[in-house]
Amino acid sequence: MLLQLLDYLGVAVFAVTGGIVASRKQLDFIALLFFATVTGIGGGTLRDLLLGVPVFWVENEAYVLVCLFVSIVVWFFAHLIERLSKPLRWADAIGISAYSVMGAAKAMSVGDTVLVAVLMGVVTATFGGIIRDTIAGEASSIVKPEIYVSAAFGGAGSFVLLAAMGTPQIVAACLAAAVALILRGGAILRGWTLPGYGTRRDG
């Protein structure tokens, strides 16, 4: 049940980010719905295709309905959402924390290795945002120096590690999601980064 909720949460918050980007570009509702849906289901779609399992939203149309509901909310209330502090980045952070865990958990549920599970967590958490930014013609956070992919890696890796240690799934999921959110939140609030290639070379 917890993983199901994380799946819905990941779809919903990523759909919010897609809707916000579309609203900033003053697009019509259909375009906003497209952005929200592609962003919401993009990461999970790639995950399922790579794992060779049925695509989650094809089997359960509730995910598409979640994107539709989010699109309607954003269409009417985007101007209010924008009044919040960095709404796009925080929604993205929540999506990363939920989807990094869900992606890793789904890979483990079908019997894949630890390494594959971690990679699936990263892919699930980041690919929807990459699609969103690419279509919108904006620089993706993935190519910026701040912690982004590393947050997804931290969440997925923590979940896999805790699960391997025999930690109850609900505890492992909550702790791992918290790790990802703290890492990404630190990047948003404090500008946390990891040493880049240029820094190592110059040193």
N, C-alpha and C positions, 0 to 999 in steps of 0.2 A: 504493500500500500504506500509506503514512504517513497519508494522508487517511482511509483506511478505518479505521485504528487510532484516529485522533482521533475519528472518528464513534462507534466503539464505546466509547471512553473517555468521551466526552461523555454518552452515554446511561447508562453504568454509574454515573458519579459523581453525575449528577443523580438517578438512581434511588435511590442511597444517601441523598441528602438527603430525598427523598420518604418513604423508609422510616423515616428517623430521626424526621421530624415525626410520622408515624403512631405510632411506638413511644412517643414522648413523650406522646401522647394516649391511650395504652393501648388502641389499636384492635385488632380481630381480624386474622387473617392476610389474609383476603380484602380488607379495607379497606387494609391495609398494601401489599398487592400493587397495588391500584388507585392508591394514592398514588405508589408507586415507578414504575409504568408511565406514568401520566399525566405525571409530572414528567420522566421519562427521554426520552419521545418527543414531548412537547408542542412544544418549540421547533422541532425538525426537521419536525414535521408542518405547522406554520404556514408555515415556509419553503418547503416543497415545494408547498403549495397556492398560495402567492403566486407562485411561479415557474412554476406550471402544469406541473409534472413529476410522475410517479408518486410517491406517498408512500413514503418509503424503507422503512418497516417493513411495509407491505403487500406490497411486492415481495420483501422478505427478512425472514422471520419470526425470524431469528437475533436481531434486536434485541429482540423481545418475550421471547425465551428469556433474553437477558441480564438483562432486568428481573425475570424470574421467579427467576433464580439469585441476583441481588442481594437480592431480597425474602427468600429463604430464609436467606441469610447474615445479613441485618439482624435477621430474626425471632429467630434463635438467639444473635446476638452483639451486639445493639444496646447492651446494658449495658456491654460491653467497649469498643465504639466510643466511647461517651459519656465514657469516661475520658480520651480524647485531648483535647488543648487545642482548643476550638472546632471540633469535628468537622464540624458542619453548615456553618459558614461556609467552612471550608477546602475541603470537598468541592465546595461551590458555586463557589469560586474556581477550582478545577481544571476544573470543568465549563465555566465561562465561557471560560477560556483555550483549551480544546480546541474548543468549539463556535463561538466567534467566528471562528476560522480556518476551520473546516469550512464554516460557513454562507457565508462570503465566497468560499471556493474553489468551492463548488457553484454559486453564482450566476455566477461567472466561467466555469465549465465549460460552461454553457448559453448563453454569449454575451451576458450582460447587461452593463450599463455599470458603471463603477467605483463610482458612487454607489449603485446598486442593490446591488452586491456588499457594500459596507460596511454598508448597512442590513440586508441579509439576515444578515450576521454578527451584528449586534446583536440582531436578532429571534430568531435561533436560540439565542443564548447566554442570553437573559433570559426568554423567554416561558414556558419550563417552570417556572421558579421563581415566576413571577407566578401561574400556575395553581395551583401547590402552596400558596402562601401564601393565595390567595383562598379556595380550598376549605377550608383549615384555619382560616380566620377570623383570620389573623395579619397584622400589618403587613408589607408586602413591603419588602425592602431597596431596591427601586427608588424608594421615596418617602422614604428616609432620606438625610440630608445626605452620608454617606460615599460614596466612589467606588464605583460599582457598574456602571451603564450605561456610564460613561466608560471603565471597564476593557475592556468588550466592544468599545466603539468603538475604543479604542487597539489591541486585538488585530486586529480586522478591518481597520482602516485601515493598520496596519503591514504586514499580509500583502499587501493590494492594492498598496501603494506598492512593496514589495520585489519583487513579481511584475512590476510595470510596469518596474522597473529591470533586469529580466532575471535576478534572483537565482534560483538553482535552487530548485525547489518545496520540497524537503525542508528546505533552509536557511531559506527564507522562512517556512515553517510553524513551525519550531522557534523562530525569533527572535520571530515575532509572538505565538505562544503565551506566550513568556517575558515579553513586554511586558505582556500582559493579566494574567498571574499576578503580576508585580511590582506593578502598579497596584492590583490587588485585595488583594494581600498587604499592601501598605503601609497600605491602609484598615483591614485587620483588626488589624495589629500596632501601627500608629502613628496610626490615626484620620485618615488623609489625606482631605481634602475639597477641593472646588473652591468658589470664591466663589459663594454663592447669591444669589437675587434681592434678598432683604432686605438683604444686605451691600452690594450695589451701590447700592441705593436710599438707605440710610442714609448711605453715603459721599458 
